[in-house]
């Protein structure tokens, strides 16, 4: 079963996501160059945004960031860094009684579990490790060192299918704890997946699939010339002119976004959660997607988008994007704005796809929930979570 989330959001004179060249990211669709916001930047915003909120009891606004969700579900988050050994494992080992030198060696050996033999520390790339996994890795090192084993015996413990007979019981138990639950990878790791190339942790398949956001029309951009004043310049002779001048590309665009939640994979990654908790997790994803901003140049462009449409579908059929609604670029039509025309296109294309390949089963639009006790986006999120939960129970 899948939950599909479609949305339209617009930005005016901003640059929410740019490439290495400093320009707006681009793509071609329908033979037309479009602006793009990368799925990576959108997922990063979902993981890290501290400003997400929802309406709580008695109409109060309460925090609703991913960290708040993790705490509510009793889960930890993951750590995404190349410095896990230095910043997490080493201090924990020193706290456990290791000398600074021994802690450094064991931390490096632990990080080496993600590297091929002979590879150097400089070859490291950021890895995703759950906070609970870090605890288990520290416990393994403590158990091995406490039993008098050497640091170079850590890697063979992971390379062999079964621990050697002389492996300390505490280390075996820690290893079992490490492999027991995929949710050790952390809430964000379990949602968005982890590709693991080393021995220490398992790969986790993503339960949430995020497409790149694409404008429903051709790229609209301008070159902005700007300068910075130097307040101590007198304006005479060599002191004339601005302190700094440059140019930047700014764009305006109405973006189509698409996210799929694989409910089966979600249940596998979060098997220890109750159906009610999984319902809340799905509702959170819809709420967060409606709010989150993958925005750059905050101070100079205030890139806080307007949510123009939000559509959620729940069903067992294979997911399909509705980007085809915008294969022909959207234009303003007499009596209708660009976003109104895009909303009509989206609905018409959804109906067309129903006839061609079948309905997803359940579909609801943002404006269907206007007037509910909750804001429409939150009411739609709650309805989608409840619908997915009821279908999961009946499956």
Secondary structure, DSSP 8 states (H G I E B T S, - for coil): -EEEEEEEEEEEEE-SSB-TTSSB-EEEETTEEEEEE-HHHHHHHHHH-S--EEE-GGG-EEE-SHHHHHHHHT---EEEES-HIIIIIHHHHHHTT--HHHHHHHHHHHHGGGS-TT--GGG---EEEEHHHHHHHHHHHHHHHHTT--GGGHHHHHHSSS--TTS-HHHHHHHHHHHH-GGGG-HHHHHH-B---SSSS--B--SEEE--EEESSS--EEEEEEEE--TT--SSGGG-S-SEEEEEEEEEEEEEEEEEEEHHHHHHHTTTS-HHHHHHHHHHHHHHHHH------HHHH----EEEEEEEEEESS-----GGGGSS----BTTB-HHHHHHHHHHHHHHHHHHHH---SEEEEGGGGTTSSS-HHHHHHHHHHHHHHHHHHH-
